[in-house]
C-alpha cells in the first residue's frame, strides 16, 4: 500500500511538471507550422492560416521568392529551428518574438548541414475558437 501511495505522488508530480513546464504552447506550436509553410514555400497553406497584415506579408514573401527564382537565385531549404524568445498574452491575442534558424544550401552548393541563416521574427496570433490565426508577421534576417 505504501508503494502505491508513493507511485501516486510521483505520478502527480510528473503530471504537474508536464502541465506547468513541458506542455507545448499552442500559439507557438501553431506559429511553427505557419513559419514552416513559409520557409518551405508552401505559400497557399501559409495564407490559409493568416489574415490582415500577416496575409500581406506572406504575399510579399511569395512575390520575392518568385522574383528570386526568375533571377536564378534559389536556395534549397534543409530545415528550420525555432526558439521562443518572449510571449505576451492580451486576451485572445498572443504576441510572440521568435529566433528562427534556417539551414540552406546556397545556389551551386551542397552540404550535409547547410548554411545557417538566423532570423528574428515577431508575430501576433489570435485564437478563434479552437484554432489560432496569424494576424501580424515580421521577419528580418539577422546580420
C-alpha positions as MATLAB code, in Angstrom:
seq = 'XXXXXXXXXXXXXXXXXXXXXXXXXXXXXXXXXXXXXXXXXXXXXXXXXXXXXXXXXXXXXXXXXXXXXXXXXXXXXXXXXXXXXXXXXXXXXXXXXXXXXXXXXXXXXXXXXXXXXXXXXXXXXXXXXXXXXXXXXXXXXXX';
ca = [
       0.000    0.000    0.000;
       2.836    2.359    0.868;
       4.411    1.747   -2.545;
       1.129    2.544   -4.276;
       0.816    5.885   -2.464;
       4.403    6.773   -3.388;
       3.644    5.863   -7.008;
       0.556    8.134   -6.978;
       2.584   11.009   -5.531;
       5.295   10.578   -8.177;
       2.640   10.461  -10.918;
       1.069   13.685   -9.627;
       4.469   15.398   -9.536;
       5.199   14.218  -13.085;
       1.824   15.482  -14.324;
       2.435   18.837  -12.648;
       5.843   19.177  -14.273;
       4.326   18.397  -17.675;
       1.406   20.807  -17.312;
       3.382   23.722  -15.918;
       6.815   23.312  -17.529;
       6.904   20.977  -20.518;
       3.497   21.298  -22.172;
       3.940   22.923  -25.585;
       2.467   26.396  -26.004;
      -0.430   26.070  -28.507;
       0.111   29.514  -30.102;
       3.842   28.869  -30.575;
       3.195   25.378  -31.966;
       0.710   26.815  -34.477;
       3.194   29.561  -35.370;
       5.896   26.974  -36.130;
       3.524   25.222  -38.548;
       2.822   28.556  -40.266;
       6.519   29.526  -40.399;
       7.487   26.113  -41.796;
       4.964   26.625  -44.607;
       6.595   29.981  -45.428;
      10.161   28.607  -45.239;
       9.305   25.637  -47.443;
       7.500   27.835  -49.997;
       4.064   26.384  -49.246;
       2.509   29.831  -49.519;
      -1.040   28.606  -50.128;
      -1.054   26.738  -46.806;
       0.576   29.690  -45.017;
      -2.027   32.115  -46.382;
      -4.829   29.840  -45.134;
      -3.502   30.384  -41.594;
      -3.404   34.201  -41.840;
      -5.467   37.322  -42.158;
      -4.830   41.051  -42.234;
      -1.210   42.255  -42.232;
       0.169   38.696  -41.987;
      -1.595   37.727  -45.225;
       0.045   40.687  -46.971;
       3.445   39.728  -45.509;
       3.131   36.165  -46.859;
       2.112   37.501  -50.275;
       5.223   39.727  -50.244;
       7.404   36.705  -49.367;
       5.783   34.749  -52.196;
       6.419   37.557  -54.698;
      10.034   37.923  -53.543;
      10.506   34.159  -53.929;
       9.152   34.286  -57.498;
      11.469   37.167  -58.382;
      14.484   35.370  -56.912;
      13.588   32.271  -58.923;
      13.332   34.301  -62.143;
      16.787   35.737  -61.411;
      18.177   32.218  -60.939;
      18.784   32.712  -57.236;
      17.046   29.913  -55.407;
      18.207   28.124  -52.256;
      17.379   24.632  -51.108;
      15.953   24.712  -47.584;
      17.225   21.872  -45.398;
      15.202   22.740  -42.316;
      14.404   25.334  -39.684;
      14.505   25.523  -35.898;
      12.662   27.912  -33.597;
      13.256   29.410  -30.168;
      10.533   31.332  -28.385;
      12.252   34.461  -27.059;
       9.197   36.042  -25.450;
       5.434   35.779  -25.274;
       2.808   38.295  -24.185;
      -0.871   37.461  -23.813;
      -3.612   40.047  -24.178;
      -6.998   38.329  -24.057;
      -7.381   36.119  -27.111;
      -4.296   37.716  -28.720;
      -0.752   36.428  -28.249;
       2.399   38.320  -29.290;
       5.477   36.202  -29.935;
       9.128   37.061  -30.511;
      10.971   34.190  -32.137;
      14.505   33.335  -33.191;
      14.441   31.173  -36.306;
      17.467   29.491  -37.856;
      17.007   28.287  -41.422;
      19.573   25.913  -42.881;
      20.006   26.336  -46.643;
      22.222   25.229  -49.473;
      23.085   28.399  -51.429;
      22.941   28.204  -55.246;
      25.568   25.830  -56.592;
      26.486   24.381  -53.201;
      25.551   21.155  -51.487;
      26.362   20.183  -47.934;
      25.094   17.882  -45.234;
      24.128   20.632  -42.787;
      23.766   23.714  -44.980;
      24.499   27.297  -44.095;
      22.698   28.714  -41.053;
      20.689   31.866  -41.726;
      19.420   33.420  -38.471;
      16.129   35.344  -38.465;
      14.332   37.434  -35.855;
      10.578   37.231  -36.148;
       7.594   38.834  -34.480;
       4.073   37.514  -34.798;
       0.645   38.127  -33.387;
      -1.781   35.238  -33.243;
      -5.459   35.440  -32.342;
      -7.393   32.486  -31.024;
     -10.636   31.975  -32.914;
     -12.499   29.068  -31.427;
     -10.121   26.131  -31.355;
      -7.667   27.476  -33.932;
      -5.014   30.183  -33.953;
      -4.793   32.710  -36.804;
      -1.640   34.699  -37.571;
      -2.669   38.363  -37.915;
       0.746   40.082  -37.875;
       4.084   38.763  -39.098;
       7.502   40.384  -39.348;
      10.648   38.576  -40.481;
      14.156   40.039  -40.503;
      17.404   38.291  -41.374;
      19.989   38.920  -38.676;
      23.248   40.413  -39.800;
];
